Amino acid sequence: MPYRLVVADVDGTLLGEGRPISPAVLDAVGRLTERGVYFTVATGRTPEGAGPICRQLGANAPAILYQGTEIWDLDAGRPIYRSAIPLACAREFIATVAARDLHLNVYL
């Protein structure tokens, strides 16, 4: 069965700690897209953080960002899908996490 879409994580997968994208990864992604396979990334990064990586890789499909809560058309500079937690639920969750002195990232 031929692949139609390949999605890869960024940090720790495409990018090593403090290292740029390797020539081998660039070559592999290039060979995929030359064969008509769609390629993109799934990451917790923002559009500003993921955009340069996607451009360098030659990603040809929308990027999955913000831990999977948004799908972005980076070329158009806009989200094409968003999933948000209702505000009341988010406030309750933040309070629960804070009460346990745990780390939390919140995107608005």
C-alpha positions as CSV (number, residue, x, y, z in Angstrom):
1,M,0.0,0.0,0.0
2,P,1.6,3.3,-1.0
3,Y,1.8,6.1,1.5
4,R,-0.3,9.2,0.9
5,L,0.6,11.2,4.0
6,V,3.6,11.2,6.3
7,V,3.5,13.2,9.5
8,A,6.5,13.6,11.8
9,D,7.2,15.1,15.2
10,V,9.7,17.9,15.3
11,D,11.6,18.0,18.5
12,G,13.6,14.8,19.2
13,T,12.5,13.3,15.9
14,L,13.3,15.6,13.0
15,L,15.5,17.9,15.1
16,G,18.0,16.6,17.6
17,E,18.9,18.7,20.6
18,G,20.5,21.9,19.4
19,R,21.1,20.4,15.9
20,P,19.7,21.5,12.6
21,I,17.7,19.2,10.4
22,S,20.1,16.6,9.0
23,P,20.8,16.3,5.2
24,A,19.5,12.7,5.5
25,V,16.1,13.9,6.8
26,L,15.9,16.6,4.1
27,D,16.7,14.0,1.4
28,A,14.1,11.6,2.7
29,V,11.4,14.2,2.8
30,G,12.4,15.4,-0.6
31,R,12.1,11.9,-2.0
32,L,8.6,11.5,-0.4
33,T,7.2,14.7,-1.9
34,E,8.8,14.0,-5.3
35,R,6.7,10.8,-5.3
36,G,3.5,12.8,-4.6
37,V,3.4,11.9,-0.9
38,Y,2.1,14.6,1.4
39,F,4.4,15.5,4.2
40,T,3.8,17.7,7.3
41,V,4.8,18.0,11.0
42,A,2.9,17.5,14.2
43,T,4.3,19.6,17.0
44,G,3.5,21.6,20.1
45,R,5.1,24.6,18.5
46,T,3.3,27.8,17.4
47,P,3.0,28.8,13.7
48,E,6.0,31.1,14.1
49,G,8.1,28.3,15.5
50,A,7.0,25.6,13.1
51,G,6.9,27.7,9.9
52,P,10.6,27.9,9.2
53,I,11.0,24.2,9.9
54,C,8.1,23.3,7.5
55,R,9.6,25.6,4.8
56,Q,13.0,24.1,5.2
57,L,11.6,20.6,4.9
58,G,9.4,21.4,2.0
59,A,6.2,20.3,3.8
60,N,3.3,20.2,1.4
61,A,0.4,19.7,3.7
62,P,-1.1,21.7,6.6
63,A,0.8,21.6,9.9
64,I,-0.6,20.1,13.1
65,L,0.3,22.6,15.8
66,Y,-0.3,23.5,19.5
67,Q,-0.2,19.8,20.6
68,G,-2.7,18.9,18.0
69,T,-5.4,21.5,18.8
70,E,-4.9,23.5,15.6
71,I,-4.2,22.6,11.9
72,W,-2.6,25.5,10.0
73,D,-2.2,26.5,6.4
74,L,1.2,28.1,7.0
75,D,1.4,29.5,3.4
76,A,-1.9,31.4,4.0
77,G,-0.9,32.2,7.6
78,R,-4.2,31.0,9.1
79,P,-5.7,28.1,10.9
80,I,-8.0,25.8,9.1
81,Y,-9.1,23.9,12.2
82,R,-9.2,24.8,15.9
83,S,-10.3,22.8,18.9
84,A,-10.6,24.7,22.2
85,I,-11.5,23.7,25.7
86,P,-14.5,25.7,27.0
87,L,-13.4,28.6,29.2
88,A,-15.1,27.3,32.4
89,C,-13.4,23.9,32.0
90,A,-10.0,25.5,31.3
91,R,-10.3,27.7,34.4
92,E,-11.1,24.7,36.6
93,F,-8.3,22.7,35.1
94,I,-5.8,25.6,35.6
95,A,-6.9,25.9,39.2
96,T,-6.4,22.1,39.8
97,V,-3.0,22.1,38.2
98,A,-1.9,25.2,40.2
99,A,-3.1,23.7,43.5
100,R,-0.8,20.8,42.9
101,D,2.2,23.0,41.9
102,L,2.5,21.4,38.5
103,H,3.8,23.0,35.3
104,L,1.2,24.0,32.7
105,N,1.5,25.6,29.2
106,V,-1.6,27.5,28.1
107,Y,-2.2,28.8,24.6
108,L,-4.6,31.7,24.0
